[in-house]
Amino acid sequence: ILVAGTYAFNGANALSGPMTIKSAVVNVGPGRALTTNALSLQTSSTSAGGSTLNLGGTTLTIPALSISLAGGTSTQARNVFTNGSLAVTGGNLLVNTGVASALTGTTTLDLSGLSNFSYTNAAGAVTVQTSGTSAAAFTTVMNLANSTSGSNVITAASVSVGASSSGATASNSTLALGRNSNVINTGTLQIGGY
């Protein structure tokens, strides 16, 4: 677990098992791997700012990516990936507010600093929504890779944006596509709904 600090991975990475990053800045050296296991981005109980991962020009391939907020957190989080490519090959990918005690803010998974992004799980779900919130308005955003020559490819059983099950009617959700190529392969595409 990496918690609320700045970390650099410049040597060979012998880490095994799932990796959890809590409100930290992580810099990966060129040609180095952060992890090949499931990655969980969380806020810590003392820092709700989210995490920033600089992939060092590498491609991070992981079997699952999850995002969660610490209980008692009063604001939402922004998690950012930059300088490389991200490939998620399994699990469900959920970007949501998810904390009833949170009073305001925007939850963001920002991949716009990446060259390429792919999610490949024909049985999985990609969901961007507000949920479990109080009566205040929230925003949930997933920004896809935004390079001029890269691509975003999502292959999932379902892709849902803004189909929030709870929260204020003023809440909104956004899936921001990249500038170049965006491909969504899915049997079910849902935009909006309450």
Secondary structure in CASP SS format (residue, H / E / C, confidence):
PFRMAT SS
TARGET T0000
AUTHOR 0000-0000-0000
METHOD secondary structure of the structure
MODEL  1
I C 1.00
L E 1.00
V E 1.00
A C 1.00
G C 1.00
T E 1.00
Y E 1.00
A E 1.00
F E 1.00
N C 1.00
G C 1.00
A C 1.00
N C 1.00
A C 1.00
L C 1.00
S C 1.00
G C 1.00
P C 1.00
M E 1.00
T E 1.00
I E 1.00
K E 1.00
S C 1.00
A C 1.00
V E 1.00
V E 1.00
N E 1.00
V E 1.00
G C 1.00
P C 1.00
G C 1.00
R C 1.00
A C 1.00
L C 1.00
T C 1.00
T C 1.00
N C 1.00
A C 1.00
L E 1.00
S E 1.00
L E 1.00
Q E 1.00
T C 1.00
S C 1.00
S C 1.00
T C 1.00
S C 1.00
A C 1.00
G C 1.00
G C 1.00
S C 1.00
T E 1.00
L E 1.00
N E 1.00
L E 1.00
G E 1.00
G E 1.00
T E 1.00
T E 1.00
L E 1.00
T E 1.00
I E 1.00
P C 1.00
A C 1.00
L E 1.00
S E 1.00
I E 1.00
S E 1.00
L C 1.00
A C 1.00
G C 1.00
G C 1.00
T C 1.00
S C 1.00
T E 1.00
Q C 1.00
A C 1.00
R E 1.00
N E 1.00
V E 1.00
F E 1.00
T E 1.00
N E 1.00
G E 1.00
S E 1.00
L E 1.00
A E 1.00
V E 1.00
T C 1.00
G C 1.00
G C 1.00
N C 1.00
L E 1.00
L E 1.00
V E 1.00
N E 1.00
T C 1.00
G C 1.00
V C 1.00
A C 1.00
S C 1.00
A C 1.00
L C 1.00
T E 1.00
G C 1.00
T E 1.00
T E 1.00
T E 1.00
L E 1.00
D E 1.00
L E 1.00
S E 1.00
G E 1.00
L C 1.00
S C 1.00
N E 1.00
F E 1.00
S E 1.00
Y E 1.00
T E 1.00
N E 1.00
A E 1.00
A E 1.00
G E 1.00
A E 1.00
V E 1.00
T E 1.00
V E 1.00
Q E 1.00
T C 1.00
S C 1.00
G C 1.00
T C 1.00
S C 1.00
A C 1.00
A C 1.00
A C 1.00
F C 1.00
T E 1.00
T E 1.00
V E 1.00
M E 1.00
N E 1.00
L C 1.00
A C 1.00
N C 1.00
S C 1.00
T C 1.00
S C 1.00
G C 1.00
S E 1.00
N E 1.00
V E 1.00
I E 1.00
T E 1.00
A E 1.00
A E 1.00
S E 1.00
V E 1.00
S E 1.00
V E 1.00
G C 1.00
A C 1.00
S C 1.00
S C 1.00
S C 1.00
G C 1.00
A C 1.00
T C 1.00
A C 1.00
S C 1.00
N E 1.00
S E 1.00
T E 1.00
L E 1.00
A E 1.00
L C 1.00
G C 1.00
R C 1.00
N C 1.00
S E 1.00
N E 1.00
V E 1.00
I E 1.00
N E 1.00
T E 1.00
G E 1.00
T E 1.00
L E 1.00
Q E 1.00
I E 1.00
G C 1.00
G C 1.00
Y C 1.00
END
